[in-house]
């Protein structure tokens, strides 16, 4: 198929919105705890609700795409996100937040299934690796921007009458005691705009290769009998849990132990966590041209563990910078683990990818575990659990035996026997 730059641009925009809606949870958790007077465990149920949707819907979404097609599923995804955002914006109470975040998460899970194959077709197969890297950059950029939007709304909404314009409109429909809830009006508007945009765009014919299709139930059953599938599923679970378990609790930790304002300093720290994760991707891409991916993963994972130690037990000024540094070293984990996983099986890569994406549910479970431990023994003790999850990711560099190793400068991708 001829390359379609406009369609590729739409996919990049979808990546931006996907990240914008996903990574706002960290900055708002301190407000949720204070506004609803809930425990750390109850606050952790919010990211749990969001990422649970990935575990429930990732595989079914693959079947839905094959039955309905890409465009209808994308429209349905943004309709779900809009409905979820509107629900909480109009009724900002705790139980509605749980339902709202699960609904938004359902929409984001369906989008994840659609956009990667669509990018391969629209951008051209020969450019897929570069376009995927650029999509990751766009995703990271939105994660960096999202906390700043939150901070702007919280700090300026009380003075909306003086400023006028759109800010004044949002102020009228947002409870004065919950200015942070205004971010969900922004999300509802963004989701509505994307729904209309997707509905009006003419999509190309998407022809998936047999190896990229969702696969049958028997294929899933066949893969799930293999030890290597469960090992990589567990490591994807651990990575997403590490990422979200860090990002979601940064602002609360800095506020509770060091007295930093969650609306400004805490939000900035979360923003820089995602910003440095984006920057780390560039260094990781360079290193992967020189070293085996397992060695790179080992190095970055070890540095992330050092950064975690400094963040949890260092003084205020050091902790403030150590938390974002964890994002920098976590940057290479997702693409490296995914590539090692897919290069460790000889067939059914589409089905295997669906299983791996289900592991994103780790982003639901790990923050909840941290919150539960935090209620009993303190948040710092709860975040010590991240040593376990980051350690699982590090272990991949020790036991992974891919069939195809990554190509480095001066060498070709090496075929090895899987063990």
C-alpha positions, -999 to 999 in steps of 0.1 A, spaced: 0 0 0 11 36 -7 22 55 23 -4 78 39 13 106 58 -19 121 70 -30 88 85 4 84 101 0 119 116 -34 109 130 -18 78 147 9 100 162 -19 124 175 -37 93 190 -5 83 208 -3 119 222 -39 118 235 -35 82 248 -6 94 270 -23 126 280 -52 107 295 -32 78 309 -4 96 329 -24 122 349 -30 98 378 3 105 396 -2 142 401 -38 140 412 -35 112 438 -25 136 466 -56 157 458 -78 126 457 -65 115 492 -71 150 507 -104 158 489 -121 124 495 -103 116 528 -94 82 517 -65 59 526 -35 51 504 -51 18 495 -83 35 484 -64 60 464 -44 31 447 -77 16 436 -80 44 411 -50 34 389 -61 -2 397 -94 5 380 -77 21 350 -51 -6 343 -75 -34 352 -92 -26 319 -60 -35 300 -60 -69 316 -97 -75 309 -99 -61 274 -65 -64 256 -72 -99 241 -109 -94 235 -101 -61 217 -80 -80 192 -110 -101 182 -132 -70 181 -108 -53 157 -109 -83 134 -147 -84 134 -155 -46 132 -124 -31 117 -100 -4 130 -121 28 125 -152 16 144 -131 4 173 -112 37 175 -145 56 175 -158 33 203 -125 39 222 -129 76 222 -166 74 230 -157 53 261 -130 78 271 -154 108 267 -181 91 286 -158 82 315 -143 117 317 -178 133 316 -190 110 343 -165 122 368 -165 158 356 -202 160 363 -202 139 395 -168 142 411 -172 116 439 -149 86 447 -170 57 435 -177 75 402 -140 81 398 -135 43 399 -161 36 372 -148 66 352 -112 54 352 -121 19 343 -142 32 313 -114 55 302 -89 26 306 -112 4 284 -110 29 257 -72 32 259 -68 -6 259 -87 -8 227 -67 20 211 -34 2 219 -46 -28 199 -55 -7 169 -28 19 164 4 -1 160 -8 -21 130 -23 10 116 10 28 119 28 0 101 4 3 71 1 41 70 38 48 75 51 20 54 65 -13 67 101 -3 59 97 28 81 79 11 110 109 9 134 116 46 130 79 55 133 75 34 164 104 52 180 89 86 171 55 74 185 73 66 218 87 102 217 53 117 212 39 95 240 66 108 263 61 144 253 24 142 262 33 126 296 55 155 303 28 181 293 -1 164 312 10 173 348 17 209 337 -19 212 324 -31 199 358 -9 224 376 -21 253 355 -58 244 361 -54 240 398 -34 272 403 -55 294 379 -90 282 383 -96 302 415 -88 334 395 -109 324 365 -133 353 367 -104 377 363 -89 358 334 -121 351 315 -123 329 284 -124 291 285 -110 290 320 -140 309 333 -163 284 316 -146 254 332 -147 272 366 -185 275 364 -189 237 361 -162 227 386 -168 225 423 -148 253 440 -133 228 466 -122 204 438 -103 225 412 -82 195 402 -114 178 389 -114 204 361 -88 183 342 -116 158 334 -135 185 315 -104 190 294 -102 152 289 -138 150 279 -133 178 253 -102 162 239 -119 128 236 -149 144 219 -126 162 194 -107 130 187 -140 110 182 -152 135 156 -118 136 139 -115 98 136 -152 96 124 -145 120 96 -111 105 84 -111 79 56 -91 49 67 -69 28 44 -76 -9 39 -57 -27 67 -44 -61 58 -27 -78 86 -2 -105 80 -11 -139 94 15 -136 121 0 -102 133 -36 -114 136 -52 -120 170 -52 -158 166 -77 -184 177 -85 -195 212 -65 -227 205 -34 -206 196 -36 -187 229 -40 -220 248 -10 -234 229 12 -204 238 1 -204 274 16 -239 279 51 -225 273 72 -214 302 89 -186 283 55 -170 276 47 -168 313 81 -156 322 78 -126 298 42 -120 308 54 -117 344 82 -93 334 58 -71 314 35 -71 345 65 -62 367 77 -34 343 44 -16 340 39 -21 378 73 -5 384 66 24 360 32 32 375 41 23 410 68 49 409 50 77 389 17 74 408 33 78 443 61 104 436 40 135 444 25 120 475 59 108 487 75 142 482 46 159 500 45 135 529 82 131 537 97 163 524 69 188 525 69 197 488 37 213 473 20 186 452 4 212 430 37 226 418 69 208 429 52 174 430 36 178 396 69 190 382 87 159 395 61 136 379 64 156 346 102 153 346 99 115 354 81 111 320 102 137 303 135 120 312 120 87 302 116 102 267 152 114 268 164 81 280 150 64 249 175 83 227 205 71 247 190 36 248 187 36 210 223 45 206 235 19 231 215 -8 214 235 -1 183 267 -10 202 257 -36 228 236 -66 232 201 -56 244 204 -79 275 235 -60 286 218 -26 281 188 -39 301 210 -50 329 228 -17 331 197 5 330 178 -17 355 207 -16 380 209 22 377 171 24 382 175 4 415 203 28 426 180 58 417 152 42 437 174 38 468 185 74 466 149 86 461 135 67 490 163 72 515 181 104 504 175 140 517 148 162 502 168 179 476 184 146 464 151 127 464 134 154 443 159 147 415 163 110 420 127 102 413 128 117 378 161 99 372 143 66 377 122 75 346 154 80 326 167 45 334 133 29 330 131 43 295 147 13 277 129 -14 297 96 -17 278 109 -18 242 138 -41 253 116 -66 272 90 -66 244 116 -72 216 134 -100 236 100 -116 242 89 -115 206 123 -127 194 121 -156 217 93 -174 199 93 -185 162 56 -180 154 23 -165 166 38 -131 174 5 -113 171 -11 -137 196 19 -135 219 18 -97 217 -18 -98 229 -8 -119 259 20 -95 267 -3 -65 265 -25 -81 291 5 -79 314 -1 -41 315 -25 -50 343 6 -48 365 0 -11 364 -32 -18 384 -18 -43 409 15 -29 420 4 6 430 -24 -11 450 1 -33 468 22 -2 476 -8 16 489 -18 -13 511 16 -17 526 18 21 529 -13 22 551 1 -4 574 38 6 575 42 39 557 45 49 521 83 46 521 80 10 532 53 4 506 76 17 478 103 -7 489 82 -33 470 95 -17 438 128 -34 444 110 -67 437 94 -55 404 125 -37 391 145 -68 401 122 -89 379 129 -67 350 167 -68 356 165 -106 357 155 -107 320 190 -97 311 203 -128 329 180 -155 317 167 -143 283 178 -165 253 163 -149 222 162 -169 189 174 -136 172 197 -112 190 197 -75 182 220 -64 155 249 -41 166 273 -20 146 297 -43 127 276 -74 133 245 -89 120 216 -101 140 227 -134 154 205 -165 152 208 -187 183 191 -217 196 163 -210 221 168 -228 253 
